[in-house]
Amino acid sequence: MQRFLNAGLGIAIALVIGALIMLAQGYDPLASYVALFQFSLGSPYALATTLKNAVPLVLTGLSATIAFASGPVNLGQPGQLILGALTATAGGLYLDLPPWLMIPVLALLALLGGALWSGLAALLRQIFQMSEFIVTLMLNIIADYFALWAITNPFKDVTAYSPMTPLIARSGWLPEFGDWNSAIVWMLGAVALMWFLYHRTRAGYEWRMGGQNSLFARLGGCPVNRNFVLVMLLTGALAGLAGGLLIMGGPHRFLRGLGANYAWDGVMIAIVAHNSLIGTFFYGLFFSAIQTGALGMELITDVPSEIALVLQGVLVLVIVASREALHKMVDWLAVRRRVADVSRAGDLPANVELPGRS
C-alpha cells in the first residue's frame, strides 16, 4: 500500500511540476497532457506502440532490478543490450532457418550475447576481485565501439549512406498481428518467468537473501560466489534479449545508435521501482507512455518533446526523495495509533506522552 501511495504521489507531483513549467513557458498544460496520453494510450494503435516501446525499458529494468536486489551492481545494461542486438543480427544475416526455428535461435543468440558481456565482468570479479560496478561501466564503452566497428566493416550494408547492417532474414522478423508486435508477448513472458524464479524458487530466495545480507546468506549455507555469477549472467541475458527483440521487432537491422537511452532508462526505472519486479513492469509502461506521447504532444500543441525528459527527471527525484520520508511518516502514524490504543485500554502509564505532544 505504501508503495502505491508513493507512486501515486510521485506521479501527481511530477505532472503538477510539469504543468507549472509549461505554464511558465506560455503553453496550455491541460491540452498538452491530453495530447500526450491520447497519442500513447488513446487508441489501439497508440497503445500497441506504447507497449512495443516498453519492451526494452521493461527488460533492461528487470535486469537492473534483479541485479541490485541480489547484490551485484550491474550497470552494464547498455553494453549488454548492444551485444545482444549484434549477435542476433549476425545470426539473422548468416542463418537460413524456417521462422518457427529462426526466431527462437535469434532470441537465444541475443541472450547469449548479453550473458557473455556480463559474464566477463563476473569473471574479472571472481579472479581479480575487480569491482563489477566499474567493469560493467567500462564494458559499455567497449561494446559501443565494437558494434560501431562491426557495422562499418564486416557487417556493413554497402548500399547504405550511414553505418548499418543489411536487413536480417525475413524469417527472423517477429510476427505482427495488426498493430500489435509479438515482442510484447516476449516481454510479458519474461516478466512472469522472472517473477516466478525470483519469488517462488530456492535460487530466487538465495539471491534475495544475498542482496539483503550477504554475510547472513553465506553463514546460512548459500553459495554466494556462485549466485553472484548466476545473477550476473541472468541479468546480462535479459539486457541482451532486449537488444535482440529490438532487432527482430524492427528495424530488422543494426543501426548506429541502436537502443538510444533505453538501457539507462531501464536502470532509472529499477531505482524508481525500488527493486520491485512488478513495479519495474508498470513504471516501464508509464515511462514508455510519456516517451511515446511526447511526439504527439509536440505535433498538436507545439510543446517541445523534451518536456518528457523533464517529467521523467522530476518523477525520479520526487519518488526517490519522498520514499524515506513517507516510510518514516507511516511508521510514526502506526506508533502513534498503537500508543493511543494502549492508552485507551488503560495499560499505559499516565506519564507517557503520545508522539507529537509537547
C-alpha positions as a Markdown table, in Angstrom:
| # | Residue | x | y | z |
|---|---|---|---|---|
| 1 | Met | 0.0 | 0.0 | 0.0 |
| 2 | Gln | 2.8 | 2.4 | 0.9 |
| 3 | Arg | 4.5 | 1.8 | -2.5 |
| 4 | Phe | 1.2 | 2.6 | -4.3 |
| 5 | Leu | 0.8 | 5.8 | -2.3 |
| 6 | Asn | 4.4 | 6.8 | -3.0 |
| 7 | Ala | 4.0 | 6.1 | -6.7 |
| 8 | Gly | 0.7 | 7.9 | -6.9 |
| 9 | Leu | 2.0 | 11.0 | -5.1 |
| 10 | Gly | 5.2 | 11.0 | -7.2 |
| 11 | Ile | 3.3 | 10.9 | -10.5 |
| 12 | Ala | 0.8 | 13.5 | -9.4 |
| 13 | Ile | 3.6 | 15.9 | -8.2 |
| 14 | Ala | 5.6 | 15.3 | -11.4 |
| 15 | Leu | 2.6 | 16.2 | -13.5 |
| 16 | Val | 1.9 | 19.3 | -11.5 |
| 17 | Ile | 5.5 | 20.5 | -11.7 |
| 18 | Gly | 5.5 | 19.7 | -15.5 |
| 19 | Ala | 2.3 | 21.8 | -15.8 |
| 20 | Leu | 3.9 | 24.7 | -13.9 |
| 21 | Ile | 6.9 | 24.6 | -16.3 |
| 22 | Met | 4.6 | 24.6 | -19.3 |
| 23 | Leu | 2.6 | 27.5 | -17.9 |
| 24 | Ala | 5.7 | 29.5 | -17.3 |
| 25 | Gln | 6.6 | 28.9 | -21.0 |
| 26 | Gly | 3.2 | 30.0 | -22.2 |
| 27 | Tyr | 1.8 | 26.6 | -23.1 |
| 28 | Asp | -1.6 | 25.1 | -22.1 |
| 29 | Pro | -0.7 | 22.1 | -19.8 |
| 30 | Leu | -4.2 | 20.5 | -19.9 |
| 31 | Ala | -4.2 | 20.4 | -23.7 |
| 32 | Ser | -0.6 | 19.2 | -23.7 |
| 33 | Tyr | -1.4 | 16.3 | -21.3 |
| 34 | Val | -4.5 | 15.3 | -23.2 |
| 35 | Ala | -2.4 | 15.2 | -26.4 |
| 36 | Leu | 0.4 | 13.2 | -24.6 |
| 37 | Phe | -1.9 | 10.5 | -23.3 |
| 38 | Gln | -4.1 | 10.5 | -26.4 |
| 39 | Phe | -1.1 | 9.6 | -28.6 |
| 40 | Ser | 0.2 | 7.0 | -26.1 |
| 41 | Leu | -3.0 | 5.4 | -24.8 |
| 42 | Gly | -5.9 | 6.9 | -26.7 |
| 43 | Ser | -6.3 | 4.3 | -29.5 |
| 44 | Pro | -5.5 | 0.6 | -30.1 |
| 45 | Tyr | -2.6 | 1.7 | -32.4 |
| 46 | Ala | -1.2 | 4.2 | -29.8 |
| 47 | Leu | -1.5 | 1.5 | -27.0 |
| 48 | Ala | 0.3 | -1.1 | -29.2 |
| 49 | Thr | 3.1 | 1.4 | -30.0 |
| 50 | Thr | 3.5 | 2.2 | -26.3 |
| 51 | Leu | 3.6 | -1.5 | -25.3 |
| 52 | Lys | 6.2 | -2.2 | -28.1 |
| 53 | Asn | 8.4 | 0.8 | -27.0 |
| 54 | Ala | 8.1 | -0.5 | -23.4 |
| 55 | Val | 9.8 | -3.8 | -24.3 |
| 56 | Pro | 13.4 | -2.7 | -24.0 |
| 57 | Leu | 12.6 | -0.4 | -21.0 |
| 58 | Val | 11.0 | -3.3 | -19.0 |
| 59 | Leu | 13.6 | -5.9 | -19.9 |
| 60 | Thr | 16.6 | -3.7 | -19.1 |
| 61 | Gly | 14.7 | -2.5 | -16.0 |
| 62 | Leu | 14.2 | -6.2 | -14.9 |
| 63 | Ser | 17.9 | -6.7 | -15.5 |
| 64 | Ala | 18.9 | -3.9 | -13.2 |
| 65 | Thr | 16.2 | -4.7 | -10.6 |
| 66 | Ile | 17.3 | -8.3 | -10.2 |
| 67 | Ala | 21.0 | -7.3 | -10.0 |
| 68 | Phe | 20.5 | -4.6 | -7.5 |
| 69 | Ala | 18.1 | -6.7 | -5.3 |
| 70 | Ser | 20.5 | -9.6 | -5.4 |
| 71 | Gly | 23.8 | -7.8 | -4.6 |
| 72 | Pro | 25.7 | -7.3 | -7.8 |
| 73 | Val | 25.9 | -3.8 | -9.1 |
| 74 | Asn | 25.5 | -4.5 | -12.8 |
| 75 | Leu | 25.4 | -1.2 | -14.7 |
| 76 | Gly | 26.3 | -2.8 | -18.0 |
| 77 | Gln | 22.8 | -3.0 | -19.5 |
| 78 | Pro | 23.7 | -0.6 | -22.4 |
| 79 | Gly | 26.7 | -2.7 | -23.5 |
| 80 | Gln | 24.8 | -6.0 | -22.9 |
| 81 | Leu | 21.9 | -4.7 | -25.0 |
| 82 | Ile | 24.2 | -3.8 | -27.8 |
| 83 | Leu | 26.0 | -7.2 | -27.7 |
| 84 | Gly | 22.6 | -9.0 | -27.7 |
| 85 | Ala | 21.4 | -7.0 | -30.7 |
| 86 | Leu | 24.7 | -7.6 | -32.5 |
| 87 | Thr | 24.7 | -11.3 | -32.0 |
| 88 | Ala | 21.1 | -11.6 | -33.1 |
| 89 | Thr | 21.9 | -9.5 | -36.2 |
| 90 | Ala | 24.8 | -11.7 | -37.1 |
| 91 | Gly | 22.6 | -14.8 | -36.7 |
| 92 | Gly | 19.9 | -13.2 | -38.9 |
| 93 | Leu | 22.4 | -12.4 | -41.6 |
| 94 | Tyr | 24.1 | -15.8 | -41.8 |
| 95 | Leu | 21.5 | -18.3 | -40.8 |
| 96 | Asp | 18.7 | -19.6 | -43.1 |
| 97 | Leu | 16.1 | -21.3 | -41.0 |
| 98 | Pro | 12.3 | -21.5 | -41.0 |
| 99 | Pro | 10.5 | -18.9 | -38.9 |
| 100 | Trp | 9.4 | -21.3 | -36.1 |
| 101 | Leu | 13.1 | -22.1 | -35.5 |
| 102 | Met | 14.8 | -18.9 | -36.6 |
| 103 | Ile | 13.1 | -16.6 | -34.1 |
| 104 | Pro | 13.9 | -18.8 | -31.0 |
| 105 | Val | 17.5 | -19.2 | -32.3 |
| 106 | Leu | 18.0 | -15.4 | -32.7 |
| 107 | Ala | 16.5 | -14.8 | -29.2 |
| 108 | Leu | 18.9 | -17.4 | -27.8 |
| 109 | Leu | 21.8 | -15.7 | -29.5 |
| 110 | Ala | 20.7 | -12.4 | -28.0 |
| 111 | Leu | 20.5 | -14.0 | -24.6 |
| 112 | Leu | 24.0 | -15.5 | -25.0 |
| 113 | Gly | 25.5 | -12.2 | -26.3 |
| 114 | Gly | 24.2 | -10.3 | -23.2 |
| 115 | Ala | 25.3 | -13.0 | -20.8 |
| 116 | Leu | 28.7 | -13.2 | -22.4 |
| 117 | Trp | 29.3 | -9.5 | -21.8 |
| 118 | Ser | 28.1 | -9.6 | -18.2 |
| 119 | Gly | 29.9 | -12.9 | -17.6 |
| 120 | Leu | 33.1 | -11.2 | -18.5 |
| 121 | Ala | 32.6 | -8.7 | -15.6 |
| 122 | Ala | 31.7 | -11.6 | -13.3 |
| 123 | Leu | 34.8 | -13.5 | -14.3 |
| 124 | Leu | 37.1 | -10.5 | -13.5 |
| 125 | Arg | 35.4 | -10.1 | -10.2 |
| 126 | Gln | 35.9 | -13.7 | -9.2 |
| 127 | Ile | 39.5 | -13.9 | -10.4 |
| 128 | Phe | 40.9 | -10.5 | -9.7 |
| 129 | Gln | 38.3 | -9.0 | -7.3 |
| 130 | Met | 37.7 | -6.2 | -9.8 |
| 131 | Ser | 34.5 | -4.2 | -9.0 |
| 132 | Glu | 31.7 | -5.1 | -11.3 |
| 133 | Phe | 30.4 | -1.5 | -10.9 |
| 134 | Ile | 33.5 | -0.2 | -12.7 |
| 135 | Val | 34.0 | -3.1 | -15.1 |
| 136 | Thr | 30.4 | -3.1 | -16.4 |
| 137 | Leu | 30.6 | 0.7 | -17.0 |
| 138 | Met | 33.8 | 0.3 | -18.9 |
| 139 | Leu | 32.5 | -2.6 | -20.9 |
| 140 | Asn | 29.6 | -0.4 | -22.1 |
| 141 | Ile | 32.1 | 1.8 | -23.9 |
| 142 | Ile | 33.9 | -1.2 | -25.4 |
| 143 | Ala | 30.7 | -2.6 | -26.6 |
| 144 | Asp | 29.7 | 0.7 | -28.2 |
| 145 | Tyr | 32.9 | 1.0 | -30.2 |
| 146 | Phe | 33.0 | -2.7 | -31.1 |
| 147 | Ala | 29.5 | -2.5 | -32.5 |
| 148 | Leu | 30.5 | 0.6 | -34.5 |
| 149 | Trp | 33.4 | -1.2 | -35.9 |
| 150 | Ala | 31.3 | -4.2 | -36.8 |
| 151 | Ile | 28.6 | -2.2 | -38.7 |
| 152 | Thr | 31.2 | -0.2 | -40.6 |
| 153 | Asn | 33.4 | -3.1 | -41.6 |
| 154 | Pro | 32.4 | -6.8 | -41.7 |
| 155 | Phe | 28.6 | -6.4 | -41.4 |
| 156 | Lys | 28.2 | -3.1 | -43.3 |
| 157 | Asp | 25.5 | -2.6 | -45.8 |
| 158 | Val | 27.4 | -1.3 | -48.8 |
| 159 | Thr | 24.3 | 0.3 | -50.3 |
| 160 | Ala | 23.7 | 2.5 | -47.2 |
| 161 | Tyr | 25.0 | 6.0 | -46.7 |
| 162 | Ser | 25.5 | 5.6 | -42.9 |
| 163 | Pro | 26.8 | 2.7 | -40.8 |
| 164 | Met | 24.3 | -0.1 | -40.6 |
| 165 | Thr | 23.9 | -3.7 | -41.4 |
| 166 | Pro | 21.7 | -5.2 | -44.2 |
| 167 | Leu | 18.3 | -6.5 | -43.2 |
| 168 | Ile | 18.2 | -9.8 | -41.3 |
| 169 | Ala | 16.5 | -12.7 | -43.0 |
| 170 | Arg | 12.7 | -12.3 | -43.2 |
| 171 | Ser | 12.2 | -15.5 | -41.2 |
| 172 | Gly | 13.8 | -13.7 | -38.2 |
| 173 | Trp | 11.3 | -10.9 | -38.1 |
| 174 | Leu | 8.9 | -11.1 | -35.2 |
| 175 | Pro | 5.3 | -11.6 | -36.4 |
| 176 | Glu | 2.8 | -8.8 | -36.1 |
| 177 | Phe | -0.9 | -9.1 | -35.6 |
| 178 | Gly | -2.4 | -5.9 | -36.9 |
| 179 | Asp | -0.8 | -3.1 | -34.9 |
| 180 | Trp | 0.5 | -5.5 | -32.2 |
| 181 | Asn | 4.1 | -6.7 | -32.3 |
| 182 | Ser | 4.8 | -10.1 | -30.8 |
| 183 | Ala | 7.7 | -8.6 | -28.9 |
| 184 | Ile | 5.1 | -7.7 | -26.3 |
| 185 | Val | 4.4 | -11.4 | -25.7 |
| 186 | Trp | 8.1 | -12.0 | -25.1 |
| 187 | Met | 8.2 | -9.1 | -22.6 |
| 188 | Leu | 5.2 | -10.4 | -20.7 |
| 189 | Gly | 6.6 | -13.9 | -20.7 |
| 190 | Ala | 10.0 | -12.6 | -19.3 |
| 191 | Val | 8.2 | -10.6 | -16.5 |
| 192 | Ala | 6.2 | -13.7 | -15.5 |
| 193 | Leu | 9.1 | -16.0 | -15.6 |
| 194 | Met | 11.4 | -13.7 | -13.7 |
| 195 | Trp | 8.7 | -13.1 | -11.0 |
| 196 | Phe | 8.3 | -16.9 | -10.6 |
| 197 | Leu | 12.0 | -17.5 | -10.5 |
| 198 | Tyr | 12.7 | -14.7 | -8.0 |
| 199 | His | 9.8 | -15.3 | -5.6 |
| 200 | Arg | 8.9 | -19.0 | -5.9 |
| 201 | Thr | 12.2 | -20.9 | -6.3 |
| 202 | Arg | 15.1 | -21.7 | -3.9 |
| 203 | Ala | 17.5 | -19.9 | -6.2 |
| 204 | Gly | 15.5 | -16.7 | -6.1 |
| 205 | Tyr | 15.3 | -16.9 | -2.3 |
| 206 | Glu | 19.1 | -17.3 | -2.0 |
| 207 | Trp | 19.5 | -14.3 | -4.4 |
| 208 | Arg | 17.2 | -12.2 | -2.3 |
| 209 | Met | 18.9 | -13.1 | 0.9 |
| 210 | Gly | 22.3 | -12.4 | -0.6 |
| 211 | Gly | 21.1 | -9.0 | -1.7 |
| 212 | Gln | 19.7 | -8.1 | 1.8 |
| 213 | Asn | 22.6 | -9.5 | 3.9 |
| 214 | Ser | 25.5 | -11.4 | 2.1 |
| 215 | Leu | 27.1 | -12.4 | 5.4 |
| 216 | Phe | 23.8 | -14.0 | 6.7 |
| 217 | Ala | 23.4 | -15.7 | 3.3 |
| 218 | Arg | 26.9 | -17.1 | 3.5 |
| 219 | Leu | 26.6 | -18.3 | 7.1 |
| 220 | Gly | 23.3 | -19.9 | 6.2 |
| 221 | Gly | 24.9 | -22.1 | 3.5 |
| 222 | Cys | 24.1 | -20.1 | 0.4 |
| 223 | Pro | 26.8 | -20.4 | -2.4 |
| 224 | Val | 27.3 | -16.6 | -2.5 |
| 225 | Asn | 30.0 | -16.6 | -5.2 |
| 226 | Arg | 28.1 | -19.0 | -7.5 |
| 227 | Asn | 24.9 | -17.0 | -7.0 |
| 228 | Phe | 26.9 | -13.8 | -7.9 |
| 229 | Val | 27.9 | -15.3 | -11.2 |
| 230 | Leu | 24.4 | -16.7 | -12.0 |
| 231 | Val | 22.8 | -13.3 | -11.3 |
| 232 | Met | 25.3 | -11.5 | -13.5 |
| 233 | Leu | 24.7 | -14.0 | -16.3 |
| 234 | Leu | 20.9 | -13.8 | -15.9 |
| 235 | Thr | 20.8 | -10.0 | -15.9 |
| 236 | Gly | 23.1 | -9.7 | -18.8 |
| 237 | Ala | 20.9 | -12.2 | -20.7 |
| 238 | Leu | 17.8 | -10.1 | -20.0 |
| 239 | Ala | 19.5 | -7.0 | -21.4 |
| 240 | Gly | 20.8 | -8.9 | -24.4 |
| 241 | Leu | 17.2 | -10.2 | -25.1 |
| 242 | Ala | 16.1 | -6.6 | -25.1 |
| 243 | Gly | 18.6 | -5.8 | -27.8 |
| 244 | Gly | 17.6 | -8.9 | -29.8 |
| 245 | Leu | 13.9 | -8.0 | -29.7 |
| 246 | Leu | 14.8 | -4.5 | -30.9 |
| 247 | Ile | 16.3 | -6.0 | -34.0 |
| 248 | Met | 13.7 | -8.7 | -34.6 |
| 249 | Gly | 10.7 | -6.4 | -33.9 |
| 250 | Gly | 12.0 | -3.6 | -36.2 |
| 251 | Pro | 14.0 | -2.0 | -37.8 |
| 252 | His | 15.3 | -5.6 | -38.5 |
| 253 | Arg | 18.9 | -4.4 | -38.9 |
| 254 | Phe | 21.6 | -2.9 | -36.6 |
| 255 | Leu | 21.7 | 0.9 | -36.9 |
| 256 | Arg | 24.2 | 3.2 | -35.4 |
| 257 | Gly | 22.9 | 4.5 | -32.1 |
| 258 | Leu | 20.5 | 1.5 | -31.7 |
| 259 | Gly | 18.9 | 1.4 | -28.3 |
| 260 | Ala | 19.4 | 5.1 | -27.6 |
| 261 | Asn | 18.9 | 5.6 | -23.9 |
| 262 | Tyr | 16.7 | 2.5 | -23.4 |
| 263 | Ala | 19.1 | 0.8 | -21.1 |
| 264 | Trp | 19.9 | 3.8 | -18.9 |
| 265 | Asp | 16.2 | 4.5 | -18.7 |
| 266 | Gly | 15.8 | 0.8 | -17.5 |
| 267 | Val | 18.3 | 1.4 | -14.7 |
| 268 | Met | 16.4 | 4.5 | -13.7 |
| 269 | Ile | 13.1 | 2.6 | -13.7 |
| 270 | Ala | 14.7 | -0.1 | -11.4 |
| 271 | Ile | 15.7 | 2.6 | -9.0 |
| 272 | Val | 12.3 | 4.3 | -9.0 |
| 273 | Ala | 10.6 | 0.9 | -8.6 |
| 274 | His | 12.8 | 0.2 | -5.5 |
| 275 | Asn | 13.8 | -3.2 | -7.0 |
| 276 | Ser | 10.3 | -4.4 | -7.3 |
| 277 | Leu | 9.7 | -6.7 | -10.4 |
| 278 | Ile | 6.1 | -5.8 | -10.8 |
| 279 | Gly | 6.9 | -2.1 | -10.0 |
| 280 | Thr | 9.5 | -2.2 | -12.8 |
| 281 | Phe | 6.9 | -3.5 | -15.2 |
| 282 | Phe | 4.4 | -0.8 | -14.5 |
| 283 | Tyr | 6.9 | 2.0 | -14.3 |
| 284 | Gly | 8.3 | 0.8 | -17.7 |
| 285 | Leu | 4.8 | 1.1 | -19.2 |
| 286 | Phe | 4.4 | 4.6 | -17.7 |
| 287 | Phe | 7.8 | 5.9 | -18.9 |
| 288 | Ser | 7.0 | 4.4 | -22.4 |
| 289 | Ala | 3.7 | 6.2 | -22.4 |
| 290 | Ile | 5.4 | 9.5 | -21.7 |
| 291 | Gln | 8.1 | 9.0 | -24.3 |
| 292 | Thr | 5.6 | 7.8 | -26.9 |
| 293 | Gly | 3.1 | 10.5 | -26.3 |
| 294 | Ala | 5.7 | 13.3 | -26.3 |
| 295 | Leu | 6.0 | 13.3 | -30.1 |
| 296 | Gly | 2.2 | 13.6 | -30.5 |
| 297 | Met | 2.1 | 16.4 | -27.8 |
| 298 | Glu | 4.8 | 18.3 | -29.8 |
| 299 | Leu | 2.8 | 17.8 | -33.0 |
| 300 | Ile | -0.5 | 19.0 | -31.6 |
| 301 | Thr | 0.4 | 21.7 | -29.0 |
| 302 | Asp | 3.9 | 22.7 | -30.1 |
| 303 | Val | 5.2 | 21.8 | -26.6 |
| 304 | Pro | 8.8 | 20.5 | -27.1 |
| 305 | Ser | 9.0 | 16.8 | -26.7 |
| 306 | Glu | 11.9 | 17.3 | -24.3 |
| 307 | Ile | 9.2 | 18.0 | -21.7 |
| 308 | Ala | 9.0 | 14.2 | -21.4 |
| 309 | Leu | 12.6 | 14.2 | -20.1 |
| 310 | Val | 11.6 | 16.8 | -17.5 |
| 311 | Leu | 8.7 | 14.7 | -16.4 |
| 312 | Gln | 10.9 | 11.6 | -16.1 |
| 313 | Gly | 13.5 | 13.5 | -14.1 |
| 314 | Val | 11.0 | 15.1 | -11.8 |
| 315 | Leu | 9.3 | 11.8 | -11.3 |
| 316 | Val | 12.5 | 10.0 | -10.3 |
| 317 | Leu | 13.5 | 12.8 | -7.9 |
| 318 | Val | 10.1 | 13.0 | -6.2 |
| 319 | Ile | 9.6 | 9.3 | -5.7 |
| 320 | Val | 13.1 | 8.5 | -4.6 |
| 321 | Ala | 13.4 | 11.6 | -2.3 |
| 322 | Ser | 9.9 | 11.1 | -0.8 |
| 323 | Arg | 10.3 | 7.3 | -0.3 |
| 324 | Glu | 12.2 | 7.5 | 3.0 |
| 325 | Ala | 10.1 | 10.5 | 4.3 |
| 326 | Leu | 6.9 | 8.6 | 3.5 |
| 327 | His | 8.2 | 5.5 | 5.2 |
| 328 | Lys | 9.0 | 7.4 | 8.4 |
| 329 | Met | 5.6 | 9.1 | 8.4 |
| 330 | Val | 3.8 | 5.8 | 8.1 |
| 331 | Asp | 5.9 | 4.3 | 10.9 |
| 332 | Trp | 5.2 | 7.4 | 13.1 |
| 333 | Leu | 1.4 | 7.2 | 12.5 |
| 334 | Ala | 1.4 | 3.5 | 13.2 |
| 335 | Val | 3.3 | 4.0 | 16.5 |
| 336 | Arg | 1.0 | 6.9 | 17.5 |
| 337 | Arg | -2.1 | 4.8 | 16.7 |
| 338 | Arg | -0.7 | 1.9 | 18.7 |
| 339 | Val | 0.1 | 4.0 | 21.7 |
| 340 | Ala | -3.3 | 5.6 | 21.6 |
| 341 | Asp | -5.0 | 2.2 | 21.6 |
| 342 | Val | -2.9 | 1.1 | 24.5 |
| 343 | Ser | -3.7 | 4.3 | 26.4 |
| 344 | Arg | -7.4 | 3.9 | 25.9 |
| 345 | Ala | -7.2 | 0.4 | 27.2 |
| 346 | Gly | -5.8 | 1.8 | 30.4 |
| 347 | Asp | -2.5 | -0.1 | 30.2 |
| 348 | Leu | -0.3 | 2.9 | 29.6 |
| 349 | Pro | 1.4 | 4.8 | 32.5 |
| 350 | Ala | 0.0 | 8.3 | 32.9 |
| 351 | Asn | 3.4 | 9.9 | 32.5 |
| 352 | Val | 3.9 | 8.5 | 28.9 |
| 353 | Glu | 3.1 | 11.1 | 26.2 |
| 354 | Leu | 1.8 | 10.3 | 22.8 |
| 355 | Pro | 4.2 | 11.0 | 19.8 |
| 356 | Gly | 3.8 | 14.6 | 18.7 |
| 357 | Arg | 2.6 | 16.0 | 22.0 |
| 358 | Ser | 4.6 | 18.7 | 23.8 |
